[in-house]
């Protein structure tokens, strides 16, 4: 299969592309800036690299899509804690909604058979109480990022109905693995430095997914004939509380877990005073997903246990630190 992968220099693509190549597929990697990379440098083995510029409503996709059987759309404007955009929702919509719509329209014209879209659990909700999020959950995103992702999903559904382009949507929770950034990398740094963390009193639950498991799910959605039209939540398996995750990270790093049993109400007060409510929500909130749909429809199971994924992540982090 000839597959176009957007966001080819990103975190997920760096695991997905080698998997696609290993399974005998041909990959054309999309980057934004001409000359930013050379063929073979995006991922070893990828010789076909095209630059399309900024992704949005004016992106010209025709040449990149020529001869492609499928598209994996990973490129996105991702959630950031300190968004400096004057209108964050407009900025997210430009890339995530309009950019995705234009790509799908061009893919349909080019004769692409299937488009796999990496959405987010945030397109459904920011929390999952009292029941886990599932494909039956009525979407209610509150963040500009989540709103833009849901709008992109709806645009894809309309284009699929009108053109016959097969669309598969994957909604992952927090993704971790070698190359991870954001809050997960900051947690790695804190545990590695032995910083006491006031998280021992939390009793939340969070679903996570190792990037190797996510890449495997994307491959399944590309190749399984039963995937067309699906919207699938994916995760590693049993959710973890934040203290469990800290202990698992500490074990993988070979460090002690320094957890202080601070009452959650104290954390909430401190976060309000420091104007860090959003940060606390991402660390201490409950967000559990039910992946029953992909298991039933595609018979998919995550191939890697979380302990394995955390070990690889820890090895990468320690090598990064020298």
Backbone bond lengths (Angstrom), bond angles and torsions (degrees), N, CA, C in turn:
res aa  C-N    CA-C-N  psi(-1)  N-CA   C-N-CA  omega(-1)  CA-C   N-CA-C  phi
1 X - - - 1.459 - - 1.530 109.37 -
2 X 1.316 117.21 139.32 1.463 123.06 177.29 1.531 107.98 -96.97
3 X 1.335 116.07 116.75 1.460 121.19 -169.14 1.524 110.94 -122.84
4 X 1.318 115.78 128.08 1.458 122.40 173.04 1.527 108.25 -91.45
5 X 1.335 117.35 127.38 1.464 122.00 178.95 1.517 108.70 -118.24
6 X 1.331 117.08 115.90 1.465 121.06 175.13 1.527 108.83 -86.26
7 X 1.328 115.37 160.22 1.460 118.86 -177.24 1.511 111.89 64.94
8 X 1.343 116.12 38.31 1.466 120.98 -168.51 1.521 114.23 -68.34
9 X 1.330 117.83 -20.08 1.457 119.27 178.12 1.527 112.16 -93.92
10 X 1.317 117.14 3.98 1.458 121.58 -175.42 1.514 114.23 -83.73
11 X 1.313 114.29 176.14 1.458 124.13 -175.24 1.524 112.64 -57.82
12 X 1.320 118.12 -52.99 1.467 120.99 -176.33 1.529 110.78 -69.46
13 X 1.330 116.57 -40.28 1.466 120.09 -177.39 1.522 112.19 -62.18
14 X 1.323 117.25 -31.32 1.461 119.80 -177.57 1.522 112.68 -68.16
15 X 1.322 116.64 -17.90 1.472 120.67 171.96 1.519 111.20 -98.77
16 X 1.333 117.04 -37.20 1.462 120.92 -177.24 1.525 112.46 -67.25
17 X 1.331 117.82 -46.82 1.461 120.04 -173.65 1.529 112.44 -60.79
18 X 1.337 120.25 -46.10 1.466 118.51 176.23 1.534 113.04 -59.61
19 X 1.333 117.01 -34.47 1.463 120.40 177.93 1.526 110.11 -65.67
20 X 1.318 117.68 -44.63 1.463 120.84 178.69 1.523 110.95 -61.31
21 X 1.327 117.23 -44.07 1.465 121.15 179.41 1.529 110.89 -63.96
22 X 1.326 115.59 -40.87 1.463 119.92 -179.79 1.525 111.81 -63.12
23 X 1.334 116.60 -30.95 1.466 120.60 179.48 1.538 112.59 -87.55
24 X 1.319 116.55 9.05 1.453 120.20 173.27 1.515 116.12 89.69
25 X 1.330 117.69 9.50 1.458 120.40 179.61 1.527 110.42 -87.14
26 X 1.319 116.15 155.83 1.457 123.05 175.15 1.521 108.39 -97.35
27 X 1.340 117.04 132.96 1.462 121.53 -175.37 1.518 110.44 -118.57
28 X 1.322 115.53 130.87 1.465 122.42 167.49 1.520 106.62 -107.68
29 X 1.324 116.46 119.97 1.457 121.31 -174.57 1.524 110.42 -95.91
30 X 1.327 116.34 131.02 1.460 121.93 178.58 1.521 109.77 -100.03
31 X 1.342 115.89 127.94 1.459 122.34 173.28 1.529 107.25 -123.09
32 X 1.310 116.02 168.80 1.469 118.95 -176.51 1.523 112.56 -91.01
33 X 1.333 117.12 -42.73 1.459 120.44 -170.16 1.516 111.86 -104.29
34 X 1.329 119.03 122.85 1.461 120.67 175.68 1.528 110.97 -59.43
35 X 1.318 116.46 133.99 1.447 120.89 179.12 1.505 114.29 82.59
36 X 1.351 117.54 -3.44 1.465 119.53 179.61 1.520 111.34 -67.12
37 X 1.319 115.87 -32.18 1.461 121.20 177.77 1.518 107.75 -139.13
38 X 1.302 115.25 163.10 1.460 120.64 175.65 1.516 108.45 -115.38
39 X 1.336 117.93 154.47 1.465 119.59 178.44 1.522 110.95 -52.65
40 X 1.323 115.35 136.37 1.457 121.35 -178.72 1.507 113.50 90.96
41 X 1.350 117.70 -13.10 1.458 120.56 -178.02 1.514 112.73 -99.08
42 X 1.331 118.43 -18.67 1.468 120.08 176.31 1.519 108.66 -63.14
43 X 1.295 115.62 -56.09 1.453 124.92 171.46 1.520 105.40 -146.55
44 X 1.342 118.58 134.44 1.468 119.02 178.19 1.528 111.22 -52.13
45 X 1.323 115.77 131.59 1.462 120.53 -179.97 1.505 113.80 103.16
46 X 1.338 117.16 -17.46 1.462 120.81 178.01 1.519 108.84 -91.97
47 X 1.298 116.35 113.91 1.463 121.00 -179.61 1.525 112.23 -104.76
48 X 1.330 117.28 -13.60 1.465 121.45 -175.51 1.519 109.23 -105.65
49 X 1.323 116.63 101.59 1.462 122.43 -177.98 1.523 108.66 -124.16
50 X 1.328 116.90 130.83 1.465 121.04 177.71 1.523 109.55 -126.19
51 X 1.323 115.82 144.37 1.467 122.02 176.77 1.523 108.99 -105.01
52 X 1.326 116.48 133.30 1.468 120.88 -178.12 1.521 112.47 -118.52
53 X 1.334 118.05 0.17 1.457 120.10 -177.09 1.519 111.24 77.84
54 X 1.327 115.82 -162.12 1.457 120.50 179.89 1.528 110.40 -67.04
55 X 1.324 115.71 139.28 1.462 120.37 179.79 1.522 109.41 -87.07
56 X 1.331 115.19 127.46 1.450 120.56 -178.42 1.519 110.10 179.43
57 X 1.309 117.49 -160.80 1.468 120.65 -175.28 1.522 114.02 -69.03
58 X 1.351 118.00 -15.35 1.463 119.99 -177.55 1.523 113.20 -107.23
59 X 1.310 118.62 6.92 1.471 121.31 -177.95 1.527 110.35 -65.60
60 X 1.326 115.59 132.51 1.468 121.49 177.22 1.527 108.98 -95.71
61 X 1.319 116.23 110.85 1.466 121.67 -173.28 1.528 113.76 -101.56
62 X 1.326 118.26 -9.19 1.458 120.69 -169.20 1.509 115.00 -51.09
63 X 1.349 117.47 -54.40 1.457 120.59 -177.54 1.508 113.12 -64.51
64 X 1.326 117.18 -37.73 1.467 120.73 -179.35 1.525 111.76 -65.55
65 X 1.324 116.92 -31.65 1.461 120.89 -174.73 1.529 113.30 -88.44
66 X 1.291 117.16 -10.70 1.463 120.44 -176.19 1.530 111.37 -59.19
67 X 1.340 115.79 123.85 1.456 121.32 177.18 1.511 115.51 81.45
68 X 1.342 118.33 3.75 1.462 120.92 -177.07 1.532 111.34 -85.93
69 X 1.337 115.71 142.40 1.466 122.14 175.41 1.521 111.81 -89.65
70 X 1.342 116.17 -32.79 1.467 120.69 -174.58 1.521 109.56 -150.27
71 X 1.322 114.66 160.55 1.460 122.46 177.81 1.518 108.69 -128.83
72 X 1.334 116.24 136.65 1.464 121.41 167.52 1.520 106.25 -113.36
73 X 1.330 116.08 114.06 1.470 120.59 -175.36 1.521 109.58 -99.33
74 X 1.340 114.52 100.25 1.461 122.00 -179.88 1.525 112.08 -102.34
75 X 1.319 117.20 -27.45 1.466 120.61 -174.70 1.523 110.46 -61.68
76 X 1.320 115.91 137.55 1.466 120.34 -178.06 1.511 110.30 -164.37
77 X 1.304 115.30 159.74 1.466 120.33 164.94 1.518 105.48 -86.91
78 X 1.326 115.61 116.14 1.459 119.70 -171.80 1.516 111.05 -93.49
79 X 1.329 113.91 163.37 1.460 120.94 179.95 1.525 109.87 -64.46
80 X 1.322 116.66 133.79 1.460 122.31 175.34 1.522 108.60 -128.52
81 X 1.350 115.89 147.00 1.459 119.60 -176.16 1.531 111.82 -75.28
82 X 1.334 117.11 -33.64 1.478 120.22 179.97 1.525 108.52 -117.17
83 X 1.306 116.16 77.09 1.455 121.27 -177.84 1.522 109.08 -77.17
84 X 1.347 116.31 121.02 1.461 120.88 -177.50 1.527 113.10 -95.44
85 X 1.337 116.54 2.44 1.466 119.52 178.40 1.526 109.29 -65.93
86 X 1.340 116.63 139.90 1.465 120.02 178.94 1.527 111.07 -67.56
87 X 1.333 116.54 -30.39 1.461 122.19 176.82 1.525 107.51 -132.67
88 X 1.344 118.16 86.27 1.462 120.69 -174.70 1.522 113.78 -57.17
89 X 1.342 117.50 -40.23 1.462 119.02 -178.61 1.529 110.65 -63.17
90 X 1.310 117.70 -42.30 1.465 120.76 178.34 1.519 111.14 -62.97
91 X 1.330 116.41 -38.97 1.466 119.97 179.88 1.525 110.80 -66.47
92 X 1.321 117.68 -41.83 1.465 121.06 177.58 1.529 110.70 -66.59
93 X 1.317 116.48 -41.28 1.467 119.47 -179.19 1.529 111.45 -64.16
94 X 1.313 117.40 -37.39 1.460 120.86 -178.28 1.522 111.13 -57.97
95 X 1.334 116.73 -46.06 1.469 121.02 -177.34 1.525 111.49 -86.76
96 X 1.322 116.13 -53.38 1.467 120.05 -169.66 1.520 113.87 -77.87
97 X 1.323 116.96 -36.33 1.466 119.46 -178.05 1.528 111.16 -93.70
98 X 1.331 116.41 -62.49 1.457 119.36 -177.94 1.526 111.62 -64.94
99 X 1.329 117.01 -41.42 1.462 120.17 179.30 1.512 112.64 -61.11
100 X 1.323 116.85 -40.49 1.462 121.16 178.57 1.527 111.04 -68.98
101 X 1.331 116.63 -41.40 1.466 120.26 179.33 1.527 111.14 -60.16
102 X 1.334 116.92 -45.97 1.465 120.88 -178.62 1.527 110.87 -64.47
103 X 1.327 117.38 -40.03 1.464 120.90 177.40 1.525 110.95 -62.03
104 X 1.319 117.36 -45.47 1.463 120.77 -178.45 1.524 111.70 -64.81
105 X 1.317 116.94 -41.87 1.470 120.03 177.65 1.530 110.06 -60.83
106 X 1.331 116.66 -44.52 1.457 120.23 -179.73 1.521 111.20 -66.95
107 X 1.336 117.13 -36.71 1.468 120.82 178.68 1.521 110.85 -63.67
108 X 1.321 116.35 -41.74 1.470 119.97 178.60 1.530 110.96 -62.50
109 X 1.334 116.86 -43.00 1.462 120.93 178.82 1.528 110.97 -64.11
110 X 1.332 116.69 -36.87 1.465 121.45 -177.36 1.526 113.06 -76.73
111 X 1.330 117.68 -6.26 1.458 120.44 179.62 1.512 114.74 85.50
112 X 1.342 117.08 15.94 1.469 120.55 175.03 1.521 108.46 -64.22
113 X 1.319 116.05 137.57 1.462 119.25 -177.05 1.526 112.32 -83.26
114 X 1.353 117.42 -43.66 1.466 119.68 -172.54 1.515 111.10 -137.70
115 X 1.334 115.60 143.04 1.457 122.83 174.80 1.522 108.29 -125.23
116 X 1.321 115.86 122.22 1.463 121.61 175.62 1.523 107.48 -101.67
117 X 1.322 115.82 121.65 1.462 121.73 -174.62 1.519 110.15 -109.48
118 X 1.341 115.58 123.37 1.454 119.98 176.19 1.521 108.44 -86.32
119 X 1.322 115.75 99.61 1.450 122.28 177.67 1.525 108.06 -90.95
120 X 1.292 118.48 -139.15 1.460 122.35 -178.15 1.510 109.59 -160.70
121 X 1.329 116.26 152.22 1.456 119.77 172.51 1.526 110.46 -60.52
122 X 1.339 116.96 -23.33 1.457 121.14 179.71 1.528 112.26 -65.53
123 X 1.349 117.05 -15.67 1.468 119.84 174.60 1.521 110.78 -69.90
124 X 1.324 117.20 -17.99 1.461 121.44 176.93 1.526 111.93 -95.23
125 X 1.318 116.29 -54.30 1.466 120.27 -175.64 1.519 109.18 -170.85
126 X 1.325 115.15 168.64 1.460 121.07 176.87 1.515 112.28 -96.79
127 X 1.341 116.33 -18.09 1.457 121.03 177.63 1.522 109.19 -137.76
128 X 1.337 116.38 168.27 1.462 119.42 -174.70 1.517 113.31 -129.23
129 X 1.293 118.60 20.35 1.462 119.60 -178.26 1.520 110.66 -82.18
130 X 1.358 118.22 141.58 1.467 125.76 -3.17 1.529 113.69 -88.40
131 X 1.333 118.05 -18.51 1.455 121.09 -175.32 1.526 110.75 -101.39
132 X 1.343 117.58 152.03 1.467 119.64 174.29 1.528 110.95 -60.33
133 X 1.319 115.88 150.85 1.456 120.91 174.89 1.521 109.25 -72.76
134 X 1.325 116.35 140.15 1.457 121.25 178.51 1.523 108.50 -142.98
135 X 1.320 115.70 179.24 1.455 120.15 177.71 1.523 112.17 -64.38
136 X 1.324 117.15 -16.91 1.470 121.66 178.13 1.527 112.44 -86.69
137 X 1.329 117.63 -9.64 1.457 121.28 -179.10 1.530 110.25 -68.04
138 X 1.317 116.27 132.95 1.471 120.21 175.20 1.525 108.92 -72.37
139 X 1.330 118.07 121.58 1.470 119.80 -177.60 1.523 111.88 -59.79
140 X 1.339 115.66 135.90 1.460 121.04 177.89 1.533 108.78 -149.37
141 X 1.334 117.03 61.86 1.467 118.93 -179.09 1.521 111.11 -72.43
142 X 1.341 115.88 144.59 1.452 120.73 -179.34 1.526 111.92 -112.08
143 X 1.317 118.41 -26.15 1.458 121.11 -176.98 1.528 110.31 -84.85
144 X 1.338 117.81 150.90 1.466 119.97 175.04 1.521 112.30 -55.36
145 X 1.323 116.98 -38.50 1.465 121.07 177.85 1.520 110.89 -60.91
146 X 1.333 117.03 -50.94 1.460 120.82 -179.43 1.518 112.72 -62.97
147 X 1.329 116.93 -39.80 1.463 120.89 178.31 1.528 110.27 -61.48
148 X 1.332 116.42 -44.77 1.465 119.85 -178.69 1.520 111.73 -65.25
149 X 1.316 117.07 -35.04 1.461 120.72 179.12 1.533 110.84 -69.88
150 X 1.323 117.15 -41.47 1.461 119.68 178.03 1.524 110.60 -65.11
151 X 1.322 117.37 -41.16 1.464 120.16 178.17 1.527 110.74 -63.00
152 X 1.330 116.94 -36.16 1.470 119.95 176.61 1.525 110.39 -65.37
153 X 1.329 117.76 -42.58 1.467 121.20 177.34 1.537 110.61 -57.83
154 X 1.310 116.45 -43.99 1.471 120.00 -178.16 1.522 111.00 -68.50
155 X 1.327 117.47 -37.04 1.467 120.11 175.84 1.518 110.65 -63.70
156 X 1.311 117.32 -40.74 1.469 121.27 178.85 1.529 111.18 -64.04
157 X 1.323 116.74 -40.26 1.470 119.95 178.94 1.520 110.74 -62.17
158 X 1.340 116.97 -41.34 1.469 120.48 179.50 1.531 110.81 -66.00
159 X 1.321 117.08 -43.01 1.465 121.19 179.96 1.525 110.30 -65.45
160 X 1.319 116.63 -40.24 1.467 120.37 178.84 1.520 111.22 -61.31
161 X 1.331 116.57 -45.20 1.459 120.83 179.42 1.523 111.49 -62.60
162 X 1.318 115.85 -39.39 1.471 120.85 -175.33 1.523 113.16 -78.66
163 X 1.337 117.93 -34.10 1.468 120.48 -171.40 1.523 114.50 -111.17
164 X 1.339 117.02 -19.47 1.457 119.51 -175.44 1.515 113.88 90.17
165 X 1.337 118.14 -1.53 1.465 120.93 174.45 1.524 109.36 -60.39
166 X 1.330 117.04 125.45 1.458 120.72 177.50 1.529 109.00 -76.44
167 X 1.328 115.76 125.60 1.459 121.30 -179.24 1.515 109.38 -118.91
168 X 1.328 115.60 135.02 1.466 121.90 173.29 1.527 107.24 -126.32
169 X 1.317 116.76 128.95 1.463 122.22 -179.43 1.524 109.21 -109.93
170 X 1.333 115.93 131.57 1.464 121.66 176.10 1.517 107.89 -117.02
171 X 1.333 116.05 130.24 1.457 121.89 -178.13 1.534 109.62 -116.58
172 X 1.324 118.37 89.78 1.468 119.84 179.21 1.523 112.23 -82.93
173 X 1.330 117.08 153.40 1.461 121.19 166.09 1.530 108.46 -82.09
174 X 1.313 118.27 -154.66 1.462 122.06 178.51 1.527 110.26 -57.37
175 X 1.340 116.07 127.68 1.464 122.12 179.96 1.523 108.46 -103.32
176 X 1.332 117.00 134.55 1.463 121.20 177.59 1.520 109.16 -130.82
177 X 1.311 115.77 165.19 1.456 121.42 179.97 1.510 109.38 148.72
178 X 1.328 118.19 178.88 1.468 120.67 177.76 1.529 111.13 -55.78
179 X 1.333 115.54 128.76 1.461 120.55 -177.54 1.509 114.32 96.87
180 X 1.330 118.03 -2.43 1.456 121.40 -177.33 1.528 110.52 -62.86
181 X 1.330 115.78 149.39 1.454 120.97 176.82 1.514 110.59 -125.26
182 X 1.320 116.55 -155.18 1.458 121.58 173.43 1.515 114.90 61.99
183 X 1.323 115.54 -147.60 1.457 121.33 -176.14 1.523 112.55 -62.87
184 X 1.341 117.00 -32.69 1.462 118.57 -178.21 1.531 110.34 -66.71
185 X 1.343 116.54 -42.06 1.462 117.87 178.21 1.527 110.37 -65.82
186 X 1.337 117.19 -38.39 1.467 119.54 177.64 1.520 111.00 -62.46
187 X 1.333 117.04 -35.63 1.465 120.26 176.97 1.520 110.32 -67.18
188 X 1.325 117.49 -41.28 1.459 121.08 174.92 1.531 110.82 -57.22
189 X 1.312 116.32 -45.14 1.461 121.12 -178.77 1.525 111.09 -63.08
190 X 1.319 116.57 -44.39 1.464 120.44 -178.16 1.524 111.21 -63.73
191 X 1.324 116.64 -45.55 1.466 120.29 -179.87 1.523 109.95 -65.75
192 X 1.316 117.08 -41.54 1.462 120.95 -178.87 1.527 111.71 -63.57
193 X 1.340 116.53 -34.65 1.459 121.04 179.60 1.527 112.85 -83.16
194 X 1.330 117.10 -6.01 1.460 120.54 179.94 1.511 113.35 75.59
195 X 1.319 117.91 23.96 1.466 121.33 -179.48 1.525 109.72 -72.79
196 X 1.332 118.81 126.99 1.468 120.00 176.48 1.528 110.59 -63.51
197 X 1.304 116.65 132.72 1.453 122.13 -177.36 1.528 109.70 -113.83
198 X 1.336 118.51 127.71 1.474 121.54 -176.05 1.526 112.30 -82.09
199 X 1.325 116.82 47.96 1.462 121.66 -172.22 1.523 113.20 -115.63
200 X 1.316 117.21 3.23 1.461 120.44 -174.10 1.511 114.69 -67.30
201 X 1.345 117.88 -18.99 1.455 120.46 -179.08 1.517 114.24 -90.46
202 X 1.319 118.22 -0.12 1.465 120.89 -177.25 1.524 111.13 -76.58
203 X 1.316 115.54 142.62 1.470 121.55 177.05 1.525 110.08 -126.44
204 X 1.303 115.63 33.57 1.464 120.71 -179.63 1.523 110.55 -79.65
205 X 1.326 116.92 176.47 1.469 122.63 175.56 1.523 107.76 -139.14
206 X 1.328 115.45 137.25 1.456 119.44 179.68 1.524 109.83 -138.88
207 X 1.335 115.29 135.71 1.459 120.95 171.82 1.521 109.19 -86.12
208 X 1.327 116.02 140.93 1.456 122.90 178.37 1.519 108.40 -131.66
209 X 1.344 116.15 166.28 1.463 119.00 171.88 1.523 109.71 -143.10
210 X 1.328 115.18 129.90 1.461 122.46 174.32 1.520 108.27 -69.71
211 X 1.327 116.68 139.95 1.460 120.64 -175.36 1.527 111.69 -60.09
212 X 1.341 118.03 -29.53 1.458 120.25 176.08 1.519 112.18 -66.97
213 X 1.326 116.86 -36.18 1.464 120.47 175.63 1.521 111.14 -69.63
214 X 1.325 116.57 -39.34 1.463 119.76 178.28 1.522 110.83 -64.36
215 X 1.320 117.47 -43.53 1.463 120.67 178.43 1.522 110.87 -60.25
216 X 1.321 116.94 -39.46 1.462 120.57 178.80 1.526 111.02 -65.62
217 X 1.331 116.74 -39.08 1.470 120.27 177.66 1.526 111.01 -65.57
218 X 1.330 117.18 -39.17 1.466 120.53 177.68 1.524 109.85 -62.61
219 X 1.327 117.14 -44.86 1.467 121.11 178.04 1.525 110.89 -58.82
220 X 1.326 116.95 -43.39 1.461 120.55 178.52 1.524 111.41 -62.04
221 X 1.328 116.24 -40.13 1.466 120.03 -179.98 1.525 112.20 -71.18
222 X 1.312 117.28 -23.21 1.460 121.31 175.25 1.521 112.08 -74.38
223 X 1.315 116.61 -38.10 1.460 120.95 -166.62 1.520 115.03 -106.54
224 X 1.316 118.14 -20.12 1.460 120.86 -176.54 1.534 109.66 -83.83
225 X 1.309 116.72 122.96 1.466 120.54 -178.05 1.518 112.25 -63.40
226 X 1.325 117.57 -23.38 1.462 120.75 -178.60 1.526 113.50 -80.76
227 X 1.337 116.49 -4.59 1.465 119.52 -175.09 1.524 113.25 -80.35
228 X 1.327 118.29 -22.35 1.463 121.49 -173.46 1.527 111.10 -54.38
229 X 1.326 115.46 130.12 1.459 120.89 179.39 1.512 114.33 84.67
230 X 1.333 117.74 -2.12 1.459 120.47 -175.93 1.518 113.45 -80.54
231 X 1.325 114.52 149.12 1.470 122.07 169.85 1.515 105.97 -123.92
232 X 1.332 116.73 109.76 1.454 120.69 -167.66 1.524 112.40 -119.83
233 X 1.330 114.76 128.81 1.454 121.62 166.94 1.525 108.17 -85.42
234 X 1.324 116.50 142.49 1.463 120.91 -179.38 1.520 109.24 -135.44
235 X 1.327 116.11 149.40 1.466 120.46 173.99 1.523 109.16 -163.48
236 X 1.333 115.59 174.83 1.463 121.00 -175.12 1.523 113.92 -72.65
237 X 1.302 116.54 -27.86 1.468 119.73 -173.93 1.513 108.95 142.44
238 X 1.316 117.33 -122.32 1.461 121.50 -178.19 1.525 111.30 -64.72
239 X 1.344 117.45 127.28 1.471 119.04 176.91 1.524 111.20 -68.06
240 X 1.326 115.53 159.05 1.465 121.96 179.28 1.521 110.01 -118.25
241 X 1.320 116.11 149.91 1.456 119.98 166.38 1.528 107.47 -78.80
242 X 1.321 116.58 162.35 1.462 119.17 177.69 1.525 111.64 -60.75
243 X 1.350 120.70 -42.76 1.473 118.64 175.60 1.534 112.67 -60.64
244 X 1.330 118.06 -38.84 1.462 120.16 176.65 1.519 111.18 -61.52
245 X 1.320 116.43 -41.21 1.461 120.47 179.71 1.524 110.26 -64.58
246 X 1.320 117.53 -43.63 1.470 120.51 178.52 1.522 110.14 -60.07
247 X 1.333 117.31 -43.52 1.472 119.84 179.25 1.524 111.35 -64.84
248 X 1.327 116.55 -38.84 1.466 120.19 179.22 1.529 110.62 -65.96
249 X 1.329 116.95 -40.84 1.463 120.97 177.60 1.523 110.07 -64.75
250 X 1.328 116.48 -44.21 1.465 120.40 179.22 1.525 110.94 -60.17
251 X 1.322 116.29 -42.71 1.458 120.17 178.51 1.529 111.00 -61.95
252 X 1.330 116.87 -42.77 1.462 120.86 -179.83 1.529 111.46 -66.23
253 X 1.343 117.11 -34.04 1.459 121.45 179.57 1.522 112.80 -84.02
254 X 1.332 116.91 -11.74 1.457 120.18 -175.30 1.517 112.42 72.23
255 X 1.324 116.05 33.79 1.457 122.10 -178.51 1.523 109.84 -122.20
256 X 1.336 118.00 157.81 1.464 119.08 173.98 1.517 111.22 -74.08
257 X 1.312 116.64 147.50 1.462 121.47 175.34 1.524 108.10 -90.16
258 X 1.298 116.72 111.74 1.471 121.14 -177.83 1.532 108.40 -99.21
259 X 1.324 114.97 88.86 1.457 121.67 -177.33 1.522 110.14 -109.60
260 X 1.318 115.62 127.18 1.458 120.82 177.56 1.528 108.66 -100.09
261 X 1.340 118.25 131.20 1.474 121.24 -176.41 1.522 112.67 -79.77
262 X 1.319 117.13 62.75 1.463 122.07 -179.99 1.532 108.83 -78.18
263 X 1.318 118.70 131.20 1.469 120.35 178.45 1.529 111.55 -58.20
264 X 1.317 118.15 138.86 1.473 120.73 179.67 1.520 113.47 -55.15
265 X 1.336 117.94 -33.81 1.470 119.75 -179.62 1.524 110.92 -63.98
266 X 1.338 117.15 -34.31 1.461 120.39 177.07 1.527 110.25 -67.46
267 X 1.344 115.94 -41.04 1.460 119.70 177.79 1.525 110.95 -60.34
268 X 1.317 115.62 -42.47 1.466 119.98 -178.85 1.523 110.86 -63.52
269 X 1.338 116.95 -42.83 1.465 119.70 178.90 1.529 110.82 -63.38
270 X 1.330 115.48 -44.83 1.464 119.74 179.67 1.517 111.98 -62.34
271 X 1.337 116.72 -40.60 1.466 120.63 179.88 1.528 110.63 -65.16
272 X 1.341 116.98 -39.06 1.466 119.83 178.84 1.518 111.02 -64.59
273 X 1.336 115.78 -43.56 1.459 119.78 -179.21 1.524 111.50 -64.64
274 X 1.340 116.18 -36.76 1.464 120.73 -179.21 1.522 112.80 -89.25
275 X 1.339 115.52 2.20 1.471 121.33 -177.59 1.533 111.16 56.23
276 X 1.332 114.70 43.58 1.467 121.55 179.52 1.526 110.76 -118.37
277 X 1.322 116.84 30.49 1.467 120.51 -177.87 1.527 111.33 -57.98
278 X 1.335 116.95 -42.61 1.466 120.05 -177.50 1.520 111.13 -65.13
279 X 1.335 116.28 -38.96 1.468 119.98 178.42 1.523 109.73 -63.61
280 X 1.327 117.28 -45.17 1.461 120.71 -179.77 1.521 110.60 -62.80
281 X 1.331 117.25 -40.85 1.465 120.14 179.66 1.522 111.29 -58.52
282 X 1.324 117.02 -39.65 1.466 120.62 -178.06 1.516 111.73 -72.57
283 X 1.334 117.07 -24.40 1.461 120.65 -179.52 1.521 111.36 -93.94
284 X 1.320 115.93 -40.57 1.466 120.31 -169.62 1.512 114.22 -105.28
285 X 1.335 118.43 -10.29 1.457 120.10 -177.74 1.519 112.80 -73.52
286 X 1.315 115.05 165.85 1.466 121.55 176.79 1.526 109.15 -103.18
287 X 1.326 115.74 126.87 1.452 120.92 178.95 1.532 107.52 -147.58
288 X 1.314 114.75 96.26 1.468 121.83 -176.85 1.519 108.97 -115.02
289 X 1.337 116.55 136.72 1.463 120.45 -179.80 1.524 110.51 -118.15
290 X 1.310 114.29 154.49 1.463 123.63 177.27 1.535 107.17 -109.27
291 X 1.335 117.37 116.26 1.462 120.93 -177.90 1.526 112.44 -98.37
292 X 1.315 116.49 25.71 1.461 120.32 -177.33 1.515 113.67 -59.63
293 X 1.333 118.49 -32.19 1.465 120.99 -175.81 1.523 111.84 -64.03
294 X 1.334 117.71 -46.89 1.460 119.70 -178.99 1.528 111.33 -71.33
295 X 1.321 116.61 -30.56 1.464 119.50 176.88 1.532 110.36 -67.67
296 X 1.320 116.22 -41.94 1.467 119.04 -178.58 1.527 111.85 -74.05
297 X 1.326 116.96 -45.20 1.464 120.34 -173.79 1.519 113.06 -74.52
298 X 1.331 116.87 -39.69 1.462 120.99 -173.34 1.522 113.50 -115.41
299 X 1.333 116.33 -2.88 1.467 120.96 -176.44 1.529 110.37 57.25
300 X 1.326 116.09 35.31 1.465 120.48 -178.33 1.517 110.90 -88.28
301 X 1.327 115.38 139.19 1.459 122.81 173.24 1.519 107.92 -132.90
302 X 1.324 119.16 142.06 1.470 119.73 177.85 1.532 109.63 -63.19
303 X 1.330 118.55 126.53 1.464 120.33 -175.46 1.524 114.68 -75.98
304 X 1.342 118.14 -16.54 1.460 120.55 -174.83 1.533 110.76 -119.06
305 X 1.327 115.62 139.91 1.461 120.77 174.82 1.531 109.58 -77.18
306 X 1.334 117.42 151.91 1.466 119.73 178.57 1.529 113.42 -56.10
307 X 1.323 117.88 -36.69 1.471 120.08 -179.21 1.527 110.84 -59.52
308 X 1.336 115.96 -38.42 1.460 120.27 178.39 1.523 110.00 -66.74
309 X 1.330 116.72 -46.56 1.452 120.27 -179.91 1.517 112.24 -61.65
310 X 1.336 116.83 -40.97 1.460 120.11 179.11 1.524 111.24 -68.39
311 X 1.334 117.16 -34.92 1.463 119.58 177.84 1.525 110.84 -64.39
312 X 1.340 117.00 -45.00 1.462 119.93 178.20 1.531 111.01 -63.39
313 X 1.325 115.92 -38.52 1.462 119.99 178.53 1.521 110.79 -64.29
314 X 1.321 116.09 -42.60 1.464 120.52 179.40 1.525 111.17 -65.43
315 X 1.333 117.31 -40.59 1.464 120.56 178.90 1.528 110.47 -63.03
316 X 1.335 116.13 -43.15 1.465 119.69 177.07 1.530 110.59 -61.18
317 X 1.330 116.91 -44.59 1.462 120.76 -177.02 1.515 111.04 -64.63
318 X 1.334 116.98 -42.61 1.466 119.50 179.47 1.521 111.06 -65.48
319 X 1.337 117.89 -37.98 1.458 120.81 176.91 1.526 110.99 -65.72
320 X 1.326 115.98 -35.23 1.465 121.39 178.48 1.512 110.98 -64.32
321 X 1.319 115.14 -36.92 1.454 120.80 -178.93 1.516 112.53 -77.32
322 X 1.353 115.54 -14.52 1.466 120.07 179.32 1.515 111.50 80.48
